[in-house]
Amino acid sequence: PTADETEQLKSERRHMKERLEAIGQELAAEPAELKALYDVARVHPGERVFVEGAAGGTGIHAVAVAALRGARVTGLVSTEDKGRLVLAGGGHDYVNRKAPGMEGVFTPVPRAAAERAEWRRRGEAFRARVLDRQGGGPPAATSGATPGGPMDVVVSSVGRDLFARMVDLLGPGGRLVFLHSTPFSFAPADITGGAPTA
């Protein structure tokens, strides 16, 4: 980044910290989510961000940081109550991974080619819910949702069986950031086949 861009990012980061302190967020003392989304993923206003485990401690903070940055945030949750928590935390939409039609979606990628084809087929419901319809929440939750299309950033804080599905959500140039889920925290991945972006 240029000197002006660096200074602008520093200014925005200071402003974000001040806002979080003003609304009583505990992120002011624990800036991991801020670092992951600002410094590593370089989230910009208007970008689409998907947060797995969005109602957990790390996830809800990632939702708040991305939303305060001006991103359109969708969270992955396991109950409708958790979905409402994501909306209250600044998210724009949520997908309930335990909703009807999501059975068998979040499993390890099979080794055998025939089994992988079935695994991919099962994942289409999830991908469509996120990218095409943009979410799985009730109509009130999706009324202000961003139009469909690939995600710009995915925040992975759960990993395991969710990881492969998260990669499917990214478009060209999309950024995947690991946050507390692996020893590679803050390691962005360029899913277009190039070298890591940082």
C-alpha positions as CSV (number, residue, x, y, z in Angstrom):
1,P,0.0,0.0,0.0
2,T,1.1,3.6,-0.6
3,A,1.9,5.9,2.3
4,D,-1.5,7.6,2.0
5,E,-3.3,4.2,2.0
6,T,-1.3,3.1,5.0
7,E,-2.2,6.3,6.9
8,Q,-5.9,5.9,5.9
9,L,-5.9,2.3,7.2
10,K,-4.3,3.5,10.5
11,S,-6.9,6.3,10.8
12,E,-9.7,3.9,10.1
13,R,-8.3,1.4,12.7
14,R,-8.1,4.2,15.3
15,H,-11.7,5.2,14.5
16,M,-12.9,1.5,14.7
17,K,-11.3,1.2,18.2
18,E,-12.9,4.4,19.4
19,R,-16.3,3.2,18.1
20,L,-15.9,-0.2,19.7
21,E,-15.0,1.3,23.0
22,A,-17.9,3.7,22.8
23,I,-20.4,0.9,22.4
24,G,-18.8,-1.2,25.1
25,Q,-17.3,-3.9,22.9
26,E,-14.6,-5.9,24.6
27,L,-12.7,-6.0,21.3
28,A,-10.8,-2.9,22.4
29,A,-8.8,-5.1,24.7
30,E,-8.6,-8.1,22.3
31,P,-7.9,-6.9,18.8
32,A,-7.5,-10.3,17.1
33,E,-10.7,-9.9,15.0
34,L,-9.7,-6.3,14.1
35,K,-6.3,-7.4,13.0
36,A,-7.6,-10.4,11.0
37,L,-10.2,-8.3,9.1
38,Y,-8.4,-5.0,8.7
39,D,-4.7,-5.9,8.4
40,V,-4.9,-9.4,6.9
41,A,-8.1,-9.7,4.9
42,R,-8.2,-6.0,4.2
43,V,-12.0,-5.8,4.3
44,H,-13.4,-2.8,2.5
45,P,-16.8,-1.1,2.8
46,G,-19.4,-2.9,0.7
47,E,-17.6,-6.2,0.5
48,R,-19.4,-9.4,1.3
49,V,-18.0,-11.3,4.3
50,F,-19.1,-14.7,5.5
51,V,-18.3,-15.7,9.1
52,E,-18.5,-19.3,10.2
53,G,-19.4,-19.9,13.9
54,A,-20.8,-16.4,13.8
55,A,-22.7,-16.6,17.1
56,G,-19.7,-17.8,19.2
57,G,-17.3,-15.5,21.0
58,T,-14.8,-15.1,18.1
59,G,-17.5,-15.2,15.4
60,I,-19.8,-12.5,16.9
61,H,-16.8,-10.2,17.3
62,A,-15.8,-10.8,13.7
63,V,-19.4,-10.0,12.6
64,A,-19.3,-6.7,14.5
65,V,-15.9,-5.7,13.2
66,A,-16.8,-6.4,9.6
67,A,-20.2,-4.7,9.9
68,L,-18.6,-1.6,11.5
69,R,-16.2,-1.6,8.6
70,G,-19.2,-1.3,6.2
71,A,-19.1,-4.9,4.9
72,R,-22.3,-6.9,4.2
73,V,-22.0,-9.8,6.7
74,T,-23.6,-13.2,6.6
75,G,-23.0,-15.6,9.5
76,L,-23.2,-19.4,9.7
77,V,-25.1,-20.5,12.8
78,S,-26.7,-23.7,14.2
79,T,-30.0,-22.3,15.5
80,E,-32.5,-19.6,14.7
81,D,-31.8,-17.9,18.1
82,K,-28.1,-17.7,17.2
83,G,-29.1,-16.3,13.8
84,R,-31.0,-13.5,15.6
85,L,-27.9,-12.9,17.7
86,V,-25.9,-12.4,14.5
87,L,-28.4,-9.8,13.2
88,A,-28.4,-8.0,16.6
89,G,-24.5,-8.0,16.4
90,G,-24.5,-6.1,13.1
91,G,-24.8,-9.0,10.6
92,H,-27.1,-8.6,7.6
93,D,-28.1,-12.2,7.2
94,Y,-27.4,-15.7,8.5
95,V,-27.6,-19.3,7.3
96,N,-28.7,-22.0,9.8
97,R,-26.5,-25.1,9.0
98,K,-29.1,-27.3,10.8
99,A,-32.1,-26.1,8.8
100,P,-34.0,-28.6,6.6
101,G,-32.0,-29.4,3.5
102,M,-28.6,-29.0,5.2
103,E,-28.4,-32.6,6.4
104,G,-25.0,-34.2,5.5
105,V,-23.6,-31.0,4.1
106,F,-20.8,-30.4,6.7
107,T,-18.8,-33.6,6.5
108,P,-15.2,-34.3,5.6
109,V,-14.3,-34.4,1.9
110,P,-14.3,-38.0,0.8
111,R,-11.2,-39.5,-0.8
112,A,-13.0,-41.6,-3.4
113,A,-14.0,-39.7,-6.6
114,A,-17.5,-41.1,-6.7
115,E,-18.1,-40.1,-3.0
116,R,-16.7,-36.7,-3.7
117,A,-19.3,-36.1,-6.5
118,E,-22.1,-36.9,-4.0
119,W,-20.4,-34.6,-1.4
120,R,-20.4,-31.8,-3.9
121,R,-24.0,-32.4,-4.8
122,R,-25.0,-32.2,-1.1
123,G,-23.1,-28.9,-0.8
124,E,-25.1,-27.2,-3.5
125,A,-28.0,-26.4,-1.2
126,F,-25.6,-24.6,1.2
127,R,-23.8,-22.8,-1.6
128,A,-27.1,-21.7,-3.2
129,R,-28.5,-20.5,0.1
130,V,-25.5,-18.3,0.6
131,L,-24.6,-17.2,-2.9
132,D,-27.9,-17.2,-4.8
133,R,-30.6,-16.4,-2.3
134,Q,-28.1,-14.9,0.2
135,G,-29.1,-16.5,3.5
136,G,-31.4,-18.8,5.3
137,G,-32.9,-16.6,7.9
138,P,-36.5,-15.6,8.0
139,P,-37.8,-13.1,5.4
140,A,-37.2,-10.2,7.8
141,A,-33.6,-11.2,8.2
142,T,-33.0,-11.4,4.4
143,S,-34.9,-8.3,3.3
144,G,-31.8,-6.1,3.4
145,A,-29.4,-8.7,2.3
146,T,-26.8,-8.1,-0.4
147,P,-27.6,-9.5,-3.8
148,G,-26.2,-13.0,-4.5
149,G,-22.7,-13.7,-5.7
150,P,-19.4,-15.0,-4.3
151,M,-18.0,-13.8,-1.0
152,D,-15.1,-11.4,-0.9
153,V,-13.9,-12.7,2.5
154,V,-14.6,-15.8,4.6
155,V,-13.6,-15.8,8.2
156,S,-12.8,-19.4,9.4
157,S,-12.8,-19.7,13.2
158,V,-14.2,-23.3,13.4
159,G,-12.4,-25.2,10.7
160,R,-12.7,-29.0,10.6
161,D,-15.7,-30.1,8.5
162,L,-16.7,-26.6,7.6
163,F,-13.5,-25.5,5.9
164,A,-14.0,-27.1,2.5
165,R,-17.5,-25.5,2.2
166,M,-16.1,-22.1,3.1
167,V,-13.6,-22.2,0.2
168,D,-16.6,-22.9,-2.2
169,L,-18.1,-19.5,-1.2
170,L,-15.1,-17.4,-2.4
171,G,-14.9,-15.8,-5.8
172,P,-11.7,-14.9,-7.8
173,G,-9.5,-12.9,-5.5
174,G,-11.5,-13.9,-2.5
175,R,-9.7,-14.0,0.8
176,L,-9.9,-16.7,3.5
177,V,-8.6,-15.7,6.9
178,F,-8.2,-18.2,9.8
179,L,-9.0,-16.8,13.2
180,H,-8.1,-18.9,16.2
181,S,-9.0,-22.1,14.3
182,T,-5.5,-23.4,13.4
183,P,-1.9,-22.6,14.1
184,F,-2.0,-20.5,11.0
185,S,-4.1,-17.7,12.5
186,F,-4.2,-14.6,10.2
187,A,-2.8,-16.6,7.2
188,P,-4.8,-15.4,4.2
189,A,-5.2,-17.8,1.3
190,D,-5.6,-16.8,-2.4
191,I,-8.0,-19.5,-3.7
192,T,-7.3,-18.6,-7.3
193,G,-4.2,-20.7,-7.3
194,G,-1.6,-18.0,-6.7
195,A,0.8,-17.5,-3.8
196,P,-0.5,-16.4,-0.4
197,T,-1.5,-12.7,-0.4
198,A,0.5,-11.6,2.6
